[in-house]
Amino acid sequence: MVYNANMRSDKGYEKYFQKNVLVCEVIRSYLEVDSSHFFSDNNASLQMGVLKHASGFIEVPHYHPVIDRGVCATQQFFYVISGRVCVNFYDKVGRPDCQIVLEPGDSINILDGIHAIQILESSKCISIKQGPFLGEKMDKVEVTFDDSCF
């Protein structure tokens, strides 16, 4: 369910925007690709895509060199293994902006915006964020809104 129809979709890959700012990307379990494909912008600090290879594929041995990439924003990736999860986004004054329900096999890359996670059915998810973790007081700013906004 989406409060604002500010979404762009490509048959299983969705982008959600708030005032032309990309707040998240969603890959649905039913997405079909012919070959490996990354959907995120090349400049994004946390990128998501789908890897698809035929049986027998071997990626050559390699490593990733240490590179200072200057990442300053914390972004969050969720993959729903089981259950149902709802990600609610809010505008800056606390009005609900969009609500994204994730089913098993769906994933979301939260890039920006005020959001809350609601568990609709007991769930098991994989979550990935940039580190190092600096503690709750540094890494998460809780937002409270005036009740009149709802």
MODELLER restraints for C-alpha pairs under 7 A, 6 or more apart:
rsr = mdl.restraints
at = mdl.atoms
rsr.add(forms.Gaussian(group=physical.xy_distance, feature=features.Distance(at['CA:1:A'], at['CA:99:A']), mean=5.67, stdev=0.5))
rsr.add(forms.Gaussian(group=physical.xy_distance, feature=features.Distance(at['CA:1:A'], at['CA:100:A']), mean=6.11, stdev=0.5))
rsr.add(forms.Gaussian(group=physical.xy_distance, feature=features.Distance(at['CA:2:A'], at['CA:98:A']), mean=4.75, stdev=0.5))
rsr.add(forms.Gaussian(group=physical.xy_distance, feature=features.Distance(at['CA:2:A'], at['CA:99:A']), mean=5.24, stdev=0.5))
rsr.add(forms.Gaussian(group=physical.xy_distance, feature=features.Distance(at['CA:2:A'], at['CA:100:A']), mean=6.66, stdev=0.5))
rsr.add(forms.Gaussian(group=physical.xy_distance, feature=features.Distance(at['CA:3:A'], at['CA:97:A']), mean=5.58, stdev=0.5))
rsr.add(forms.Gaussian(group=physical.xy_distance, feature=features.Distance(at['CA:3:A'], at['CA:98:A']), mean=4.61, stdev=0.5))
rsr.add(forms.Gaussian(group=physical.xy_distance, feature=features.Distance(at['CA:3:A'], at['CA:99:A']), mean=6.68, stdev=0.5))
rsr.add(forms.Gaussian(group=physical.xy_distance, feature=features.Distance(at['CA:4:A'], at['CA:97:A']), mean=5.94, stdev=0.5))
rsr.add(forms.Gaussian(group=physical.xy_distance, feature=features.Distance(at['CA:4:A'], at['CA:98:A']), mean=5.81, stdev=0.5))
rsr.add(forms.Gaussian(group=physical.xy_distance, feature=features.Distance(at['CA:6:A'], at['CA:16:A']), mean=6.08, stdev=0.5))
rsr.add(forms.Gaussian(group=physical.xy_distance, feature=features.Distance(at['CA:6:A'], at['CA:17:A']), mean=5.66, stdev=0.5))
rsr.add(forms.Gaussian(group=physical.xy_distance, feature=features.Distance(at['CA:7:A'], at['CA:14:A']), mean=6.74, stdev=0.5))
rsr.add(forms.Gaussian(group=physical.xy_distance, feature=features.Distance(at['CA:7:A'], at['CA:15:A']), mean=5.55, stdev=0.5))
rsr.add(forms.Gaussian(group=physical.xy_distance, feature=features.Distance(at['CA:7:A'], at['CA:16:A']), mean=4.55, stdev=0.5))
rsr.add(forms.Gaussian(group=physical.xy_distance, feature=features.Distance(at['CA:7:A'], at['CA:17:A']), mean=6.30, stdev=0.5))
rsr.add(forms.Gaussian(group=physical.xy_distance, feature=features.Distance(at['CA:8:A'], at['CA:14:A']), mean=5.65, stdev=0.5))
rsr.add(forms.Gaussian(group=physical.xy_distance, feature=features.Distance(at['CA:8:A'], at['CA:15:A']), mean=5.15, stdev=0.5))
rsr.add(forms.Gaussian(group=physical.xy_distance, feature=features.Distance(at['CA:8:A'], at['CA:16:A']), mean=6.61, stdev=0.5))
rsr.add(forms.Gaussian(group=physical.xy_distance, feature=features.Distance(at['CA:9:A'], at['CA:15:A']), mean=6.36, stdev=0.5))
rsr.add(forms.Gaussian(group=physical.xy_distance, feature=features.Distance(at['CA:11:A'], at['CA:31:A']), mean=6.42, stdev=0.5))
rsr.add(forms.Gaussian(group=physical.xy_distance, feature=features.Distance(at['CA:12:A'], at['CA:27:A']), mean=5.74, stdev=0.5))
rsr.add(forms.Gaussian(group=physical.xy_distance, feature=features.Distance(at['CA:12:A'], at['CA:28:A']), mean=4.88, stdev=0.5))
rsr.add(forms.Gaussian(group=physical.xy_distance, feature=features.Distance(at['CA:12:A'], at['CA:30:A']), mean=6.18, stdev=0.5))
rsr.add(forms.Gaussian(group=physical.xy_distance, feature=features.Distance(at['CA:12:A'], at['CA:31:A']), mean=4.39, stdev=0.5))
rsr.add(forms.Gaussian(group=physical.xy_distance, feature=features.Distance(at['CA:13:A'], at['CA:26:A']), mean=5.64, stdev=0.5))
rsr.add(forms.Gaussian(group=physical.xy_distance, feature=features.Distance(at['CA:13:A'], at['CA:27:A']), mean=4.64, stdev=0.5))
rsr.add(forms.Gaussian(group=physical.xy_distance, feature=features.Distance(at['CA:13:A'], at['CA:28:A']), mean=6.37, stdev=0.5))
rsr.add(forms.Gaussian(group=physical.xy_distance, feature=features.Distance(at['CA:13:A'], at['CA:31:A']), mean=6.82, stdev=0.5))
rsr.add(forms.Gaussian(group=physical.xy_distance, feature=features.Distance(at['CA:14:A'], at['CA:25:A']), mean=5.60, stdev=0.5))
rsr.add(forms.Gaussian(group=physical.xy_distance, feature=features.Distance(at['CA:14:A'], at['CA:26:A']), mean=4.97, stdev=0.5))
rsr.add(forms.Gaussian(group=physical.xy_distance, feature=features.Distance(at['CA:14:A'], at['CA:27:A']), mean=6.53, stdev=0.5))
rsr.add(forms.Gaussian(group=physical.xy_distance, feature=features.Distance(at['CA:15:A'], at['CA:22:A']), mean=6.94, stdev=0.5))
rsr.add(forms.Gaussian(group=physical.xy_distance, feature=features.Distance(at['CA:15:A'], at['CA:24:A']), mean=6.02, stdev=0.5))
rsr.add(forms.Gaussian(group=physical.xy_distance, feature=features.Distance(at['CA:15:A'], at['CA:25:A']), mean=4.59, stdev=0.5))
rsr.add(forms.Gaussian(group=physical.xy_distance, feature=features.Distance(at['CA:15:A'], at['CA:26:A']), mean=6.48, stdev=0.5))
rsr.add(forms.Gaussian(group=physical.xy_distance, feature=features.Distance(at['CA:16:A'], at['CA:22:A']), mean=5.93, stdev=0.5))
rsr.add(forms.Gaussian(group=physical.xy_distance, feature=features.Distance(at['CA:16:A'], at['CA:23:A']), mean=5.88, stdev=0.5))
rsr.add(forms.Gaussian(group=physical.xy_distance, feature=features.Distance(at['CA:16:A'], at['CA:24:A']), mean=5.47, stdev=0.5))
rsr.add(forms.Gaussian(group=physical.xy_distance, feature=features.Distance(at['CA:16:A'], at['CA:25:A']), mean=6.40, stdev=0.5))
rsr.add(forms.Gaussian(group=physical.xy_distance, feature=features.Distance(at['CA:17:A'], at['CA:23:A']), mean=5.51, stdev=0.5))
rsr.add(forms.Gaussian(group=physical.xy_distance, feature=features.Distance(at['CA:23:A'], at['CA:110:A']), mean=6.11, stdev=0.5))
rsr.add(forms.Gaussian(group=physical.xy_distance, feature=features.Distance(at['CA:23:A'], at['CA:111:A']), mean=5.03, stdev=0.5))
rsr.add(forms.Gaussian(group=physical.xy_distance, feature=features.Distance(at['CA:23:A'], at['CA:112:A']), mean=4.44, stdev=0.5))
rsr.add(forms.Gaussian(group=physical.xy_distance, feature=features.Distance(at['CA:23:A'], at['CA:113:A']), mean=5.67, stdev=0.5))
rsr.add(forms.Gaussian(group=physical.xy_distance, feature=features.Distance(at['CA:24:A'], at['CA:108:A']), mean=6.72, stdev=0.5))
rsr.add(forms.Gaussian(group=physical.xy_distance, feature=features.Distance(at['CA:24:A'], at['CA:109:A']), mean=5.35, stdev=0.5))
rsr.add(forms.Gaussian(group=physical.xy_distance, feature=features.Distance(at['CA:24:A'], at['CA:110:A']), mean=4.44, stdev=0.5))
rsr.add(forms.Gaussian(group=physical.xy_distance, feature=features.Distance(at['CA:24:A'], at['CA:111:A']), mean=5.21, stdev=0.5))
rsr.add(forms.Gaussian(group=physical.xy_distance, feature=features.Distance(at['CA:24:A'], at['CA:112:A']), mean=6.87, stdev=0.5))
rsr.add(forms.Gaussian(group=physical.xy_distance, feature=features.Distance(at['CA:25:A'], at['CA:108:A']), mean=5.62, stdev=0.5))
rsr.add(forms.Gaussian(group=physical.xy_distance, feature=features.Distance(at['CA:25:A'], at['CA:109:A']), mean=5.11, stdev=0.5))
rsr.add(forms.Gaussian(group=physical.xy_distance, feature=features.Distance(at['CA:25:A'], at['CA:110:A']), mean=6.75, stdev=0.5))
rsr.add(forms.Gaussian(group=physical.xy_distance, feature=features.Distance(at['CA:26:A'], at['CA:107:A']), mean=5.66, stdev=0.5))
rsr.add(forms.Gaussian(group=physical.xy_distance, feature=features.Distance(at['CA:26:A'], at['CA:108:A']), mean=4.38, stdev=0.5))
rsr.add(forms.Gaussian(group=physical.xy_distance, feature=features.Distance(at['CA:26:A'], at['CA:109:A']), mean=6.39, stdev=0.5))
rsr.add(forms.Gaussian(group=physical.xy_distance, feature=features.Distance(at['CA:27:A'], at['CA:106:A']), mean=5.80, stdev=0.5))
rsr.add(forms.Gaussian(group=physical.xy_distance, feature=features.Distance(at['CA:27:A'], at['CA:107:A']), mean=5.25, stdev=0.5))
rsr.add(forms.Gaussian(group=physical.xy_distance, feature=features.Distance(at['CA:27:A'], at['CA:108:A']), mean=6.41, stdev=0.5))
rsr.add(forms.Gaussian(group=physical.xy_distance, feature=features.Distance(at['CA:28:A'], at['CA:105:A']), mean=6.81, stdev=0.5))
rsr.add(forms.Gaussian(group=physical.xy_distance, feature=features.Distance(at['CA:28:A'], at['CA:106:A']), mean=4.44, stdev=0.5))
rsr.add(forms.Gaussian(group=physical.xy_distance, feature=features.Distance(at['CA:28:A'], at['CA:107:A']), mean=6.45, stdev=0.5))
rsr.add(forms.Gaussian(group=physical.xy_distance, feature=features.Distance(at['CA:29:A'], at['CA:105:A']), mean=4.61, stdev=0.5))
rsr.add(forms.Gaussian(group=physical.xy_distance, feature=features.Distance(at['CA:29:A'], at['CA:106:A']), mean=4.86, stdev=0.5))
rsr.add(forms.Gaussian(group=physical.xy_distance, feature=features.Distance(at['CA:35:A'], at['CA:52:A']), mean=5.18, stdev=0.5))
rsr.add(forms.Gaussian(group=physical.xy_distance, feature=features.Distance(at['CA:35:A'], at['CA:53:A']), mean=6.70, stdev=0.5))
rsr.add(forms.Gaussian(group=physical.xy_distance, feature=features.Distance(at['CA:36:A'], at['CA:50:A']), mean=5.57, stdev=0.5))
rsr.add(forms.Gaussian(group=physical.xy_distance, feature=features.Distance(at['CA:36:A'], at['CA:51:A']), mean=4.21, stdev=0.5))
rsr.add(forms.Gaussian(group=physical.xy_distance, feature=features.Distance(at['CA:36:A'], at['CA:52:A']), mean=4.69, stdev=0.5))
rsr.add(forms.Gaussian(group=physical.xy_distance, feature=features.Distance(at['CA:37:A'], at['CA:49:A']), mean=5.51, stdev=0.5))
rsr.add(forms.Gaussian(group=physical.xy_distance, feature=features.Distance(at['CA:37:A'], at['CA:50:A']), mean=5.46, stdev=0.5))
rsr.add(forms.Gaussian(group=physical.xy_distance, feature=features.Distance(at['CA:37:A'], at['CA:51:A']), mean=6.41, stdev=0.5))
rsr.add(forms.Gaussian(group=physical.xy_distance, feature=features.Distance(at['CA:38:A'], at['CA:48:A']), mean=5.80, stdev=0.5))
rsr.add(forms.Gaussian(group=physical.xy_distance, feature=features.Distance(at['CA:38:A'], at['CA:49:A']), mean=3.71, stdev=0.5))
rsr.add(forms.Gaussian(group=physical.xy_distance, feature=features.Distance(at['CA:38:A'], at['CA:50:A']), mean=6.22, stdev=0.5))
rsr.add(forms.Gaussian(group=physical.xy_distance, feature=features.Distance(at['CA:39:A'], at['CA:48:A']), mean=6.19, stdev=0.5))
rsr.add(forms.Gaussian(group=physical.xy_distance, feature=features.Distance(at['CA:39:A'], at['CA:49:A']), mean=5.31, stdev=0.5))
rsr.add(forms.Gaussian(group=physical.xy_distance, feature=features.Distance(at['CA:40:A'], at['CA:47:A']), mean=5.13, stdev=0.5))
rsr.add(forms.Gaussian(group=physical.xy_distance, feature=features.Distance(at['CA:40:A'], at['CA:48:A']), mean=5.72, stdev=0.5))
rsr.add(forms.Gaussian(group=physical.xy_distance, feature=features.Distance(at['CA:45:A'], at['CA:71:A']), mean=6.42, stdev=0.5))
rsr.add(forms.Gaussian(group=physical.xy_distance, feature=features.Distance(at['CA:46:A'], at['CA:75:A']), mean=6.72, stdev=0.5))
rsr.add(forms.Gaussian(group=physical.xy_distance, feature=features.Distance(at['CA:74:A'], at['CA:129:A']), mean=6.60, stdev=0.5))
rsr.add(forms.Gaussian(group=physical.xy_distance, feature=features.Distance(at['CA:74:A'], at['CA:130:A']), mean=5.92, stdev=0.5))
rsr.add(forms.Gaussian(group=physical.xy_distance, feature=features.Distance(at['CA:75:A'], at['CA:110:A']), mean=5.71, stdev=0.5))
rsr.add(forms.Gaussian(group=physical.xy_distance, feature=features.Distance(at['CA:75:A'], at['CA:111:A']), mean=4.97, stdev=0.5))
rsr.add(forms.Gaussian(group=physical.xy_distance, feature=features.Distance(at['CA:75:A'], at['CA:129:A']), mean=5.78, stdev=0.5))
rsr.add(forms.Gaussian(group=physical.xy_distance, feature=features.Distance(at['CA:75:A'], at['CA:130:A']), mean=6.72, stdev=0.5))
rsr.add(forms.Gaussian(group=physical.xy_distance, feature=features.Distance(at['CA:76:A'], at['CA:109:A']), mean=5.81, stdev=0.5))
rsr.add(forms.Gaussian(group=physical.xy_distance, feature=features.Distance(at['CA:76:A'], at['CA:110:A']), mean=5.02, stdev=0.5))
rsr.add(forms.Gaussian(group=physical.xy_distance, feature=features.Distance(at['CA:76:A'], at['CA:111:A']), mean=6.75, stdev=0.5))
rsr.add(forms.Gaussian(group=physical.xy_distance, feature=features.Distance(at['CA:76:A'], at['CA:127:A']), mean=6.87, stdev=0.5))
rsr.add(forms.Gaussian(group=physical.xy_distance, feature=features.Distance(at['CA:76:A'], at['CA:128:A']), mean=5.73, stdev=0.5))
rsr.add(forms.Gaussian(group=physical.xy_distance, feature=features.Distance(at['CA:76:A'], at['CA:129:A']), mean=4.74, stdev=0.5))
rsr.add(forms.Gaussian(group=physical.xy_distance, feature=features.Distance(at['CA:77:A'], at['CA:108:A']), mean=5.65, stdev=0.5))
rsr.add(forms.Gaussian(group=physical.xy_distance, feature=features.Distance(at['CA:77:A'], at['CA:109:A']), mean=4.37, stdev=0.5))
rsr.add(forms.Gaussian(group=physical.xy_distance, feature=features.Distance(at['CA:77:A'], at['CA:110:A']), mean=6.08, stdev=0.5))
rsr.add(forms.Gaussian(group=physical.xy_distance, feature=features.Distance(at['CA:77:A'], at['CA:127:A']), mean=5.44, stdev=0.5))
rsr.add(forms.Gaussian(group=physical.xy_distance, feature=features.Distance(at['CA:77:A'], at['CA:128:A']), mean=4.97, stdev=0.5))
rsr.add(forms.Gaussian(group=physical.xy_distance, feature=features.Distance(at['CA:77:A'], at['CA:129:A']), mean=6.46, stdev=0.5))
rsr.add(forms.Gaussian(group=physical.xy_distance, feature=features.Distance(at['CA:78:A'], at['CA:107:A']), mean=5.43, stdev=0.5))
rsr.add(forms.Gaussian(group=physical.xy_distance, feature=features.Distance(at['CA:78:A'], at['CA:108:A']), mean=5.28, stdev=0.5))
rsr.add(forms.Gaussian(group=physical.xy_distance, feature=features.Distance(at['CA:78:A'], at['CA:109:A']), mean=6.56, stdev=0.5))
rsr.add(forms.Gaussian(group=physical.xy_distance, feature=features.Distance(at['CA:78:A'], at['CA:125:A']), mean=6.43, stdev=0.5))
rsr.add(forms.Gaussian(group=physical.xy_distance, feature=features.Distance(at['CA:78:A'], at['CA:126:A']), mean=5.53, stdev=0.5))
rsr.add(forms.Gaussian(group=physical.xy_distance, feature=features.Distance(at['CA:78:A'], at['CA:127:A']), mean=4.54, stdev=0.5))
rsr.add(forms.Gaussian(group=physical.xy_distance, feature=features.Distance(at['CA:78:A'], at['CA:128:A']), mean=6.61, stdev=0.5))
rsr.add(forms.Gaussian(group=physical.xy_distance, feature=features.Distance(at['CA:79:A'], at['CA:105:A']), mean=6.77, stdev=0.5))
rsr.add(forms.Gaussian(group=physical.xy_distance, feature=features.Distance(at['CA:79:A'], at['CA:106:A']), mean=6.02, stdev=0.5))
rsr.add(forms.Gaussian(group=physical.xy_distance, feature=features.Distance(at['CA:79:A'], at['CA:107:A']), mean=4.28, stdev=0.5))
rsr.add(forms.Gaussian(group=physical.xy_distance, feature=features.Distance(at['CA:79:A'], at['CA:108:A']), mean=6.66, stdev=0.5))
rsr.add(forms.Gaussian(group=physical.xy_distance, feature=features.Distance(at['CA:79:A'], at['CA:125:A']), mean=5.39, stdev=0.5))
rsr.add(forms.Gaussian(group=physical.xy_distance, feature=features.Distance(at['CA:79:A'], at['CA:126:A']), mean=5.01, stdev=0.5))
rsr.add(forms.Gaussian(group=physical.xy_distance, feature=features.Distance(at['CA:79:A'], at['CA:127:A']), mean=6.56, stdev=0.5))
rsr.add(forms.Gaussian(group=physical.xy_distance, feature=features.Distance(at['CA:80:A'], at['CA:102:A']), mean=6.98, stdev=0.5))
rsr.add(forms.Gaussian(group=physical.xy_distance, feature=features.Distance(at['CA:80:A'], at['CA:103:A']), mean=6.51, stdev=0.5))
rsr.add(forms.Gaussian(group=physical.xy_distance, feature=features.Distance(at['CA:80:A'], at['CA:104:A']), mean=4.97, stdev=0.5))
rsr.add(forms.Gaussian(group=physical.xy_distance, feature=features.Distance(at['CA:80:A'], at['CA:105:A']), mean=5.55, stdev=0.5))
rsr.add(forms.Gaussian(group=physical.xy_distance, feature=features.Distance(at['CA:80:A'], at['CA:106:A']), mean=5.69, stdev=0.5))
rsr.add(forms.Gaussian(group=physical.xy_distance, feature=features.Distance(at['CA:80:A'], at['CA:107:A']), mean=6.21, stdev=0.5))
rsr.add(forms.Gaussian(group=physical.xy_distance, feature=features.Distance(at['CA:80:A'], at['CA:124:A']), mean=6.35, stdev=0.5))
rsr.add(forms.Gaussian(group=physical.xy_distance, feature=features.Distance(at['CA:80:A'], at['CA:125:A']), mean=4.46, stdev=0.5))
rsr.add(forms.Gaussian(group=physical.xy_distance, feature=features.Distance(at['CA:80:A'], at['CA:126:A']), mean=6.59, stdev=0.5))
rsr.add(forms.Gaussian(group=physical.xy_distance, feature=features.Distance(at['CA:81:A'], at['CA:104:A']), mean=5.13, stdev=0.5))
rsr.add(forms.Gaussian(group=physical.xy_distance, feature=features.Distance(at['CA:81:A'], at['CA:105:A']), mean=5.88, stdev=0.5))
rsr.add(forms.Gaussian(group=physical.xy_distance, feature=features.Distance(at['CA:81:A'], at['CA:124:A']), mean=5.44, stdev=0.5))
rsr.add(forms.Gaussian(group=physical.xy_distance, feature=features.Distance(at['CA:81:A'], at['CA:125:A']), mean=5.25, stdev=0.5))
rsr.add(forms.Gaussian(group=physical.xy_distance, feature=features.Distance(at['CA:82:A'], at['CA:104:A']), mean=4.86, stdev=0.5))
rsr.add(forms.Gaussian(group=physical.xy_distance, feature=features.Distance(at['CA:82:A'], at['CA:123:A']), mean=5.18, stdev=0.5))
rsr.add(forms.Gaussian(group=physical.xy_distance, feature=features.Distance(at['CA:82:A'], at['CA:124:A']), mean=5.21, stdev=0.5))
rsr.add(forms.Gaussian(group=physical.xy_distance, feature=features.Distance(at['CA:82:A'], at['CA:125:A']), mean=6.97, stdev=0.5))
rsr.add(forms.Gaussian(group=physical.xy_distance, feature=features.Distance(at['CA:83:A'], at['CA:103:A']), mean=6.60, stdev=0.5))
rsr.add(forms.Gaussian(group=physical.xy_distance, feature=features.Distance(at['CA:83:A'], at['CA:104:A']), mean=6.15, stdev=0.5))
rsr.add(forms.Gaussian(group=physical.xy_distance, feature=features.Distance(at['CA:83:A'], at['CA:121:A']), mean=5.01, stdev=0.5))
rsr.add(forms.Gaussian(group=physical.xy_distance, feature=features.Distance(at['CA:83:A'], at['CA:122:A']), mean=5.33, stdev=0.5))
rsr.add(forms.Gaussian(group=physical.xy_distance, feature=features.Distance(at['CA:83:A'], at['CA:123:A']), mean=4.11, stdev=0.5))
rsr.add(forms.Gaussian(group=physical.xy_distance, feature=features.Distance(at['CA:83:A'], at['CA:124:A']), mean=6.63, stdev=0.5))
rsr.add(forms.Gaussian(group=physical.xy_distance, feature=features.Distance(at['CA:84:A'], at['CA:102:A']), mean=5.73, stdev=0.5))
rsr.add(forms.Gaussian(group=physical.xy_distance, feature=features.Distance(at['CA:84:A'], at['CA:103:A']), mean=5.01, stdev=0.5))
rsr.add(forms.Gaussian(group=physical.xy_distance, feature=features.Distance(at['CA:84:A'], at['CA:104:A']), mean=6.79, stdev=0.5))
rsr.add(forms.Gaussian(group=physical.xy_distance, feature=features.Distance(at['CA:84:A'], at['CA:119:A']), mean=6.41, stdev=0.5))
rsr.add(forms.Gaussian(group=physical.xy_distance, feature=features.Distance(at['CA:84:A'], at['CA:120:A']), mean=5.26, stdev=0.5))
rsr.add(forms.Gaussian(group=physical.xy_distance, feature=features.Distance(at['CA:84:A'], at['CA:121:A']), mean=4.99, stdev=0.5))
rsr.add(forms.Gaussian(group=physical.xy_distance, feature=features.Distance(at['CA:84:A'], at['CA:123:A']), mean=6.21, stdev=0.5))
rsr.add(forms.Gaussian(group=physical.xy_distance, feature=features.Distance(at['CA:85:A'], at['CA:101:A']), mean=5.82, stdev=0.5))
rsr.add(forms.Gaussian(group=physical.xy_distance, feature=features.Distance(at['CA:85:A'], at['CA:102:A']), mean=5.16, stdev=0.5))
rsr.add(forms.Gaussian(group=physical.xy_distance, feature=features.Distance(at['CA:85:A'], at['CA:103:A']), mean=6.84, stdev=0.5))
rsr.add(forms.Gaussian(group=physical.xy_distance, feature=features.Distance(at['CA:85:A'], at['CA:118:A']), mean=5.91, stdev=0.5))
rsr.add(forms.Gaussian(group=physical.xy_distance, feature=features.Distance(at['CA:85:A'], at['CA:119:A']), mean=4.70, stdev=0.5))
rsr.add(forms.Gaussian(group=physical.xy_distance, feature=features.Distance(at['CA:85:A'], at['CA:120:A']), mean=5.43, stdev=0.5))
rsr.add(forms.Gaussian(group=physical.xy_distance, feature=features.Distance(at['CA:85:A'], at['CA:121:A']), mean=6.97, stdev=0.5))
rsr.add(forms.Gaussian(group=physical.xy_distance, feature=features.Distance(at['CA:86:A'], at['CA:99:A']), mean=6.68, stdev=0.5))
rsr.add(forms.Gaussian(group=physical.xy_distance, feature=features.Distance(at['CA:86:A'], at['CA:100:A']), mean=5.54, stdev=0.5))
rsr.add(forms.Gaussian(group=physical.xy_distance, feature=features.Distance(at['CA:86:A'], at['CA:101:A']), mean=4.37, stdev=0.5))
rsr.add(forms.Gaussian(group=physical.xy_distance, feature=features.Distance(at['CA:86:A'], at['CA:102:A']), mean=6.05, stdev=0.5))
rsr.add(forms.Gaussian(group=physical.xy_distance, feature=features.Distance(at['CA:86:A'], at['CA:117:A']), mean=5.95, stdev=0.5))
rsr.add(forms.Gaussian(group=physical.xy_distance, feature=features.Distance(at['CA:86:A'], at['CA:118:A']), mean=5.01, stdev=0.5))
rsr.add(forms.Gaussian(group=physical.xy_distance, feature=features.Distance(at['CA:86:A'], at['CA:119:A']), mean=6.24, stdev=0.5))
rsr.add(forms.Gaussian(group=physical.xy_distance, feature=features.Distance(at['CA:86:A'], at['CA:120:A']), mean=6.63, stdev=0.5))
rsr.add(forms.Gaussian(group=physical.xy_distance, feature=features.Distance(at['CA:87:A'], at['CA:99:A']), mean=5.77, stdev=0.5))
rsr.add(forms.Gaussian(group=physical.xy_distance, feature=features.Distance(at['CA:87:A'], at['CA:100:A']), mean=5.18, stdev=0.5))
rsr.add(forms.Gaussian(group=physical.xy_distance, feature=features.Distance(at['CA:87:A'], at['CA:101:A']), mean=6.46, stdev=0.5))
rsr.add(forms.Gaussian(group=physical.xy_distance, feature=features.Distance(at['CA:87:A'], at['CA:115:A']), mean=6.72, stdev=0.5))
rsr.add(forms.Gaussian(group=physical.xy_distance, feature=features.Distance(at['CA:87:A'], at['CA:116:A']), mean=5.82, stdev=0.5))
rsr.add(forms.Gaussian(group=physical.xy_distance, feature=features.Distance(at['CA:87:A'], at['CA:117:A']), mean=4.80, stdev=0.5))
rsr.add(forms.Gaussian(group=physical.xy_distance, feature=features.Distance(at['CA:87:A'], at['CA:118:A']), mean=6.29, stdev=0.5))
rsr.add(forms.Gaussian(group=physical.xy_distance, feature=features.Distance(at['CA:88:A'], at['CA:98:A']), mean=5.97, stdev=0.5))
rsr.add(forms.Gaussian(group=physical.xy_distance, feature=features.Distance(at['CA:88:A'], at['CA:99:A']), mean=4.47, stdev=0.5))
rsr.add(forms.Gaussian(group=physical.xy_distance, feature=features.Distance(at['CA:88:A'], at['CA:100:A']), mean=6.44, stdev=0.5))
rsr.add(forms.Gaussian(group=physical.xy_distance, feature=features.Distance(at['CA:88:A'], at['CA:115:A']), mean=5.42, stdev=0.5))
rsr.add(forms.Gaussian(group=physical.xy_distance, feature=features.Distance(at['CA:88:A'], at['CA:116:A']), mean=5.21, stdev=0.5))
rsr.add(forms.Gaussian(group=physical.xy_distance, feature=features.Distance(at['CA:88:A'], at['CA:117:A']), mean=6.44, stdev=0.5))
rsr.add(forms.Gaussian(group=physical.xy_distance, feature=features.Distance(at['CA:89:A'], at['CA:96:A']), mean=6.11, stdev=0.5))
rsr.add(forms.Gaussian(group=physical.xy_distance, feature=features.Distance(at['CA:89:A'], at['CA:97:A']), mean=5.43, stdev=0.5))
rsr.add(forms.Gaussian(group=physical.xy_distance, feature=features.Distance(at['CA:89:A'], at['CA:98:A']), mean=5.25, stdev=0.5))
rsr.add(forms.Gaussian(group=physical.xy_distance, feature=features.Distance(at['CA:89:A'], at['CA:99:A']), mean=6.25, stdev=0.5))
rsr.add(forms.Gaussian(group=physical.xy_distance, feature=features.Distance(at['CA:89:A'], at['CA:113:A']), mean=6.87, stdev=0.5))
rsr.add(forms.Gaussian(group=physical.xy_distance, feature=features.Distance(at['CA:89:A'], at['CA:114:A']), mean=5.74, stdev=0.5))
rsr.add(forms.Gaussian(group=physical.xy_distance, feature=features.Distance(at['CA:89:A'], at['CA:115:A']), mean=4.40, stdev=0.5))
rsr.add(forms.Gaussian(group=physical.xy_distance, feature=features.Distance(at['CA:89:A'], at['CA:116:A']), mean=6.64, stdev=0.5))
rsr.add(forms.Gaussian(group=physical.xy_distance, feature=features.Distance(at['CA:90:A'], at['CA:96:A']), mean=4.46, stdev=0.5))
rsr.add(forms.Gaussian(group=physical.xy_distance, feature=features.Distance(at['CA:90:A'], at['CA:97:A']), mean=4.83, stdev=0.5))
rsr.add(forms.Gaussian(group=physical.xy_distance, feature=features.Distance(at['CA:90:A'], at['CA:114:A']), mean=5.48, stdev=0.5))
rsr.add(forms.Gaussian(group=physical.xy_distance, feature=features.Distance(at['CA:90:A'], at['CA:115:A']), mean=6.18, stdev=0.5))
rsr.add(forms.Gaussian(group=physical.xy_distance, feature=features.Distance(at['CA:91:A'], at['CA:97:A']), mean=5.88, stdev=0.5))
rsr.add(forms.Gaussian(group=physical.xy_distance, feature=features.Distance(at['CA:91:A'], at['CA:114:A']), mean=6.94, stdev=0.5))
rsr.add(forms.Gaussian(group=physical.xy_distance, feature=features.Distance(at['CA:93:A'], at['CA:145:A']), mean=6.93, stdev=0.5))
rsr.add(forms.Gaussian(group=physical.xy_distance, feature=features.Distance(at['CA:93:A'], at['CA:149:A']), mean=6.99, stdev=0.5))
rsr.add(forms.Gaussian(group=physical.xy_distance, feature=features.Distance(at['CA:94:A'], at['CA:145:A']), mean=5.53, stdev=0.5))
rsr.add(forms.Gaussian(group=physical.xy_distance, feature=features.Distance(at['CA:94:A'], at['CA:149:A']), mean=5.85, stdev=0.5))
rsr.add(forms.Gaussian(group=physical.xy_distance, feature=features.Distance(at['CA:95:A'], at['CA:149:A']), mean=5.77, stdev=0.5))
rsr.add(forms.Gaussian(group=physical.xy_distance, feature=features.Distance(at['CA:95:A'], at['CA:150:A']), mean=6.25, stdev=0.5))
rsr.add(forms.Gaussian(group=physical.xy_distance, feature=features.Distance(at['CA:133:A'], at['CA:139:A']), mean=6.97, stdev=0.5))
